[in-house]
Amino acid sequence: MKITFLGVTGWLGSEISAETVKRGHDVVVISRHPEDIKYT
């Protein structure tokens, strides 16, 4: 499944995006401040 997340620079968003990648989904992350994204 392809999933897009908006605003994942915080704790919860980074945890959710990391888990979806672990489960094998294609993840796209959109942020105003990409340098703050904790999971790449």
C-alpha positions as CSV (number, residue, x, y, z in Angstrom):
1,M,0.0,0.0,0.0
2,K,1.2,3.5,-0.7
3,I,0.8,5.9,2.2
4,T,1.6,9.7,2.5
5,F,2.1,11.4,5.8
6,L,2.0,15.1,6.5
7,G,3.9,16.6,9.4
8,V,5.8,13.6,10.9
9,T,8.6,15.5,12.6
10,G,7.2,14.8,16.1
11,W,7.4,11.6,18.2
12,L,4.1,10.1,17.2
13,G,4.4,10.8,13.5
14,S,7.9,9.4,13.3
15,E,6.8,6.2,15.2
16,I,3.8,5.7,12.9
17,S,5.8,6.2,9.7
18,A,8.6,3.9,10.9
19,E,6.1,1.1,11.8
20,T,4.4,1.4,8.4
21,V,7.8,1.0,6.6
22,K,8.5,-2.1,8.8
23,R,5.2,-3.6,7.7
24,G,6.3,-3.2,4.0
25,H,4.3,-0.2,2.9
26,D,5.6,2.5,0.5
27,V,5.8,5.7,2.6
28,V,6.1,9.3,1.5
29,V,6.7,11.9,4.1
30,I,5.9,15.6,3.5
31,S,7.2,18.3,5.9
32,R,7.9,22.0,5.9
33,H,11.2,21.2,7.7
34,P,12.6,18.0,6.2
35,E,15.8,18.3,8.4
36,D,13.6,17.6,11.4
37,I,12.4,14.2,10.1
38,K,13.7,11.6,12.5
39,Y,13.1,8.6,10.3
40,T,14.5,8.4,6.8
